[in-house]
Amino acid sequence: MKTQIKFLIAALFCTSMLTAQVTLGTLKGQVMDKEDKTSIPQAGVWIEGQGLDKKIRTDVDGKFSFEALQPGIYNLRLFSKGKDTATVSEIEIKPDAITNIGEVALLPSTTKLDPIIITYTPPLIRKDVQKIEITTEDIAHSPNIQNPKELFASMNSDIVIPEGSSDMIIRGSRPGDVVYYVDGVKTDDLNGVPGVGIGSMTGYTGGIPAKYGDTTGGVVILETKSYFDLYYAWKARK
């Protein structure tokens, strides 16, 4: 009897999982160069719709895929260095279906700009701003690149790391109250991430979004570089 009950529970669980999955859809496509008909790797693809706002990069074949999308209407923007931005509007995603928009061709940019010379200075962050964003360029020029916590703390005077401690304290919070996320996964620390692998960092000193849990000590989100980011950085140094 117990075996039959266990089997029934397992069957109901699997059925509910399958029911939940069939409500989602997938969007695929490929970014191409209009002139030479070749694919464009690492092109940016930005999707908006149904409350989603997300950007990814194409793979080595110029292909991209957005999975687990809520059914509805979405818009795409596609861009790459030296190319004009392309827009694909009113794409309908149906439940439990793959929508393939095929090839999207990008034309050479028609905008001619004079060279811009930028002198790096640390970002200025006002006291009343509750969100801190640190870009790849900021990270690359930081003298604290080998220590993610020291790097982040150096960008804002509201963040301190007491001498002899590895705890980050934001706006007077207690040690251990700060929550860390690496690529969307909650973790106890950041110092296991090598400096060259950091893609970007974002922090909240107040007004923390609910998705990061019930904490008043602040949140630090670290995104690592993708395989393609590291590959192209290696190619650039050769």
Disulfide bonds with the S-S distance in Angstrom:
none
